[in-house]
């Protein structure tokens, strides 16, 4: 009987793989609409929150049912193009349009494409294999991606568009396999010297700190990310000086969703460290907030630090939104 069940399961998996459309040779253009959103839904004149100055935001929508669930954000082409991954293993890429005054104006040339698996085809194995949660550009131009549920790191080689790139495994910390099924790898920071900082979403130690690791000297080292209240880390980005910007999310039945942006000093990021962030801004209602899971950093022509924040709508278009917000960081405060 067990052999019969096994055969039927294998047959079902094989039929499911046949029903998946083939990976396209290039990313497919995505029909995308966007609507401006104010920072404060009750007072459009509000233009600051904490140390962040608002430079505009967009509510992104598409009739393509594969669009949404965006988790993780990075930039390419000198900050002119964004790259995100989603919970169903798709790449979302688009050109960023900014007005003459620097405000976020729109997106153009948007593409959506399935992420390739190690065999060059669409990632097989169901949702447990396709839950991409993080992406960062490496110094050589490649992309490092983190997956939840089937916890792992994949490196997509440079020299190809995301849609065409094939991955190779990047050896994860052995303890990552012990992370909760839906609380694993969530945030990655990639440094110019090749170091990586990764943390889980909700794998905690006895002190309620969040478990993470630092890749340095071709080895993984334990670190801890200081847990504070109900906020959990969802993404990282590295500032030009080496500090890390951390995006966090909180959800309660009463207060709804909220986000927080923290700054982790570069000189505290060491093997064995307990990382403690300094709050830069807190995003909560009546501000435009949603399930923020992506953050990326850029510099404008005048040297100002820009911070992009992206939300994951969980493919729940009735109750949630895909928001892309742009801020300038006040470095003086």
Buried (B, 14 or more C-beta within 10 A) or exposed (E): EEEEEEEEEEEEEEEEEEEEEEBEEEBEEBEBEBEEBBBBEEEEEBBBBBBBBBBBBBBBBBEBEBBBBBBBBBBBEEBEBBBBBBBBBBBBBBBBBBEEEBBBBBBEEBBBBBBBBEEEBBBBBEEEBBBBBBBBBBEEEBBBBBBBBBBBBBBBBEEBBBBBBBBEEBEBBEBBEEBBEEBBBBBBBBBEEEBBBBBBBBBBEEEEBBBBBBBBEEEBBBBBBBBBEEBBBBBBBBBEEBBBBBBBBBEEEEEEBBBBBBBBBBEBBEEEBEBBBEBBBBBBEEBBBBBBBBBBBBEEEEEBBBBBBBBBBBBEBEEBBBBBBBBBBBEEE
